[in-house]
């Protein structure tokens, strides 16, 4: 569907840091807010789930045993950022009765994107096995992520999870400003770090894969984001609905790629309320 687009047009639609010139200001505020939450909130930092240098998890336990668990996967186009930018979402989630696991993973180009996907799957399995450390219910996990993290969460919905006896423990997905068809990647600067072939584009694009975990989903994107970026969320939402999955598409007016995630840390925001509805099911 991208035939005829110029390199400049690919960049316009699929490079959020260019679309939002003051993105560094937004990210700095998120980083500071997350550090402040870690000062206030009881947690276990940098638990290791694998041998890679960044295979780490921050655990924010629930207040009561057997609580639902939100597993959060950070964005950064698989090559930047970390869980330390998004810890601010934990405080209102714990107050709402959930546990939170903030996932980190090794970054491209030190590893391939296929390896990143496998690391995220390993982190989800680790969280389920260690749910007691979170005061969590191992059979009530909701996957969430922003940007590349939303892509990785969607990839988890295309696994069979046989190693864990099936995917019944996954109860929902919150996919925020994600990319689900990787066809644009070879046409933008990200290709310098994330090397893809036609075969890996097909095998790593949730829009092209069988949906194996048909759980309720919230698919959100900023109303001020570029049209073709928004279209990726529309198409993934349509894929879910065509598979008979309950999916809510939320195009949030007045928000861009770096502002929309703020709603995940605001108990009064419709995005947060949608997330907690999935956790409380």
C-alpha positions in Angstrom: 0.0 0.0 0.0 3.0 2.3 0.2 3.9 2.1 -3.5 4.8 5.5 -4.9 5.8 7.1 -1.6 9.0 9.1 -1.7 11.7 8.8 1.0 10.6 12.2 2.2 7.0 11.1 2.6 8.1 7.9 4.4 10.1 10.1 6.8 7.2 12.5 7.3 4.8 9.7 8.3 7.0 7.2 10.0 9.6 9.2 11.9 7.8 10.5 15.1 10.9 12.3 16.3 10.8 14.4 13.2 7.0 14.9 13.4 7.4 16.2 16.9 10.4 18.6 17.0 10.3 19.1 20.8 10.2 15.3 21.5 13.3 15.6 23.7 11.4 17.9 26.1 8.6 15.4 26.4 10.9 12.5 26.9 12.9 14.4 29.6 9.7 15.1 31.5 8.6 11.5 31.3 12.0 10.4 32.6 11.9 12.8 35.5 8.3 11.8 36.4 9.3 8.1 36.3 12.3 8.7 38.6 10.0 10.5 41.0 7.5 7.6 41.1 10.3 5.2 41.8 11.3 7.3 44.8 7.7 7.2 46.2 6.5 3.7 45.3 7.7 0.4 46.7 9.3 -1.6 43.9 12.1 -4.1 43.0 14.4 -2.6 40.4 16.3 -4.4 37.6 15.3 -7.9 38.3 17.0 -10.1 35.6 15.0 -12.3 33.3 17.7 -13.4 30.9 21.4 -13.2 30.1 21.3 -10.1 27.8 22.7 -6.9 29.3 19.3 -5.2 29.2 17.1 -8.1 30.0 15.7 -6.4 33.1 12.4 -5.8 34.8 11.2 -3.3 37.4 8.4 -4.8 39.6 5.8 -2.7 41.2 3.8 -5.0 43.5 0.0 -4.7 43.9 -1.4 -3.9 47.3 -3.3 -7.1 47.6 -2.5 -10.7 46.6 -3.8 -12.2 43.3 -4.1 -8.8 41.6 -4.1 -8.4 37.8 -0.7 -7.7 36.3 0.1 -5.1 33.6 3.2 -6.0 31.6 4.5 -2.8 30.0 6.9 -2.8 27.0 8.6 0.5 26.2 9.0 2.1 22.8 12.0 3.7 21.0 11.9 2.0 17.6 13.5 -1.1 19.1 16.8 0.9 19.2 16.5 3.5 21.9 14.9 4.5 25.3 14.2 2.2 28.2 11.7 1.3 30.8 13.0 4.2 32.9 10.9 6.6 30.7 7.6 5.0 31.5 7.6 4.1 35.2 5.3 7.0 35.9 2.3 4.8 34.8 2.9 2.5 37.8 1.6 4.8 40.5 -2.0 5.2 39.5 -2.2 1.5 38.3 -1.1 0.3 41.7 -3.6 2.6 43.4 -6.2 1.1 41.1 -5.4 -2.4 42.3 -3.0 -3.7 39.7 0.6 -4.9 39.7 3.0 -3.5 37.1 6.1 -5.1 35.4 8.1 -2.7 33.4 10.1 -4.6 30.7 13.5 -3.8 29.2 15.2 -5.6 26.3 18.4 -5.5 24.4 18.4 -2.9 21.6 19.1 -3.0 17.9 21.6 -3.1 16.3 23.3 -5.0 19.1 20.7 -7.7 18.5 18.2 -8.3 15.7 14.6 -7.4 16.0 13.8 -11.2 16.0 15.9 -11.5 19.1 14.1 -8.6 20.7 10.7 -10.3 20.1 12.0 -13.5 21.7 13.4 -11.5 24.7 10.0 -9.9 25.2 8.3 -13.3 25.1 10.9 -14.5 27.7 10.1 -11.5 29.9 6.3 -12.3 29.8 7.0 -15.9 30.7 9.2 -14.7 33.6 6.5 -12.5 34.9 4.0 -15.3 34.9 6.4 -17.6 36.7 7.2 -14.9 39.3 3.7 -13.4 39.8 4.0 -13.9 43.5 6.8 -11.3 43.7 4.2 -8.8 42.3 1.3 -9.9 44.5 -0.1 -10.8 41.1 -2.3 -13.5 39.6 -0.3 -15.5 37.1 -3.5 -16.1 35.1 -4.5 -12.4 34.8 -1.9 -10.6 32.7 -2.6 -7.6 30.4 0.1 -6.7 27.8 0.7 -3.0 27.1 3.2 -0.9 25.2 3.7 2.3 23.2 5.2 2.7 19.8 7.7 -0.1 19.2 6.4 -1.5 22.5 2.9 -1.7 21.0 4.4 -3.6 18.1 6.1 -6.0 20.5 2.9 -6.5 22.5 1.0 -7.2 19.3 3.7 -9.8 18.4 2.9 -11.6 21.6 -0.7 -12.0 20.3 0.6 -14.0 17.4 2.4 -16.7 19.5 0.9 -20.0 20.6 2.5 -19.9 24.0 2.7 -23.7 24.1 5.7 -23.4 26.5 3.4 -22.0 29.1 0.5 -24.4 28.4 -1.3 -21.9 26.2 -2.1 -18.2 26.2 -5.1 -18.3 28.6 -3.1 -16.2 31.1 -3.2 -13.2 28.7 -6.4 -11.3 29.3 -6.0 -8.2 27.2 -3.8 -5.8 25.3 -3.3 -2.1 25.4 -1.6 -0.9 22.2 -0.6 2.8 22.1 0.6 4.6 19.0 2.1 1.4 17.5 3.4 0.3 14.2 2.1 -3.1 13.0 3.3 -3.4 9.4 7.0 -2.9 9.1 7.1 -2.3 5.4 8.1 1.4 5.9 11.2 0.6 7.9 13.6 0.0 5.0 12.6 3.5 3.7 13.5 5.5 6.8 16.6 6.2 8.9 15.7 3.5 11.4 17.0 1.0 8.8 20.6 1.9 9.9 20.0 0.0 13.2 17.0 -2.3 12.3 17.9 -4.4 9.3 15.0 -6.1 7.7 14.5 -8.3 4.7 11.2 -8.9 2.8 11.0 -12.2 4.8 11.6 -10.7 8.2 9.2 -7.8 7.4 6.5 -10.5 6.8 7.4 -12.5 9.9 7.6 -9.5 12.2 4.6 -7.6 11.1 1.5 -8.3 13.3 -0.8 -7.1 10.5 0.5 -10.0 8.4 0.5 -12.7 11.1 -2.2 -15.1 12.3 -3.9 -13.8 15.5 -3.4 -16.6 18.1 -4.3 -14.8 21.3 -7.8 -13.4 20.6 -8.2 -11.2 23.7 -9.9 -7.8 24.2 -7.8 -4.9 23.0 -7.5 -1.2 23.2 -5.8 0.3 20.2 -5.0 4.0 20.7 -3.2 6.6 18.6 -2.9 10.4 18.7 -5.2 12.4 16.6 -2.3 14.8 15.7 -0.1 12.0 14.4 0.7 11.7 10.7 -2.1 10.1 8.6 -0.3 7.0 7.6 0.8 6.4 11.2 -2.8 6.6 12.4 -3.7 4.3 9.5 -1.6 1.5 11.1 -3.7 1.5 14.2 -6.9 1.6 12.2 -5.8 -1.4 10.2 -4.7 -3.4 13.2 -8.0 -2.6 15.0 -9.9 -3.8 11.8 -7.8 -7.0 11.8 -8.8 -7.7 15.4 -12.5 -7.0 14.7 -12.4 -9.2 11.6 -11.1 -12.0 13.8 -14.1 -11.6 16.1 -12.0 -9.9 18.8 -13.4 -7.2 21.0 -11.3 -4.1 20.1 -11.7 -0.4 20.9 -10.1 2.1 18.6 -9.3 5.3 20.4 -8.0 8.2 18.2 -7.2 10.7 20.9 -7.7 14.3 19.7 -5.0 16.9 20.4 -2.3 14.3 21.1 0.9 13.4 19.2 3.3 10.5 19.5 5.0 11.7 22.7 2.0 13.2 24.5 -0.5 10.3 24.2 1.4 8.1 26.7 0.7 10.7 29.5 -2.8 9.4 29.6 -1.6 6.0 30.8 -0.4 7.7 34.0 -3.5 9.8 34.6 -6.3 8.1 36.5 -8.8 10.6 35.0 -7.8 10.0 31.4 -10.0 7.9 29.0 -6.9 5.9 28.0 -6.1 5.0 31.6 -9.8 4.1 32.2 -9.8 1.9 29.2 -6.6 0.1 30.4 -8.1 -0.5 33.9 -11.3 -1.9 32.4 -9.2 -4.6 30.7 -7.3 -5.3 34.0 -10.6 -5.6 36.0 -12.2 -8.1 33.7 
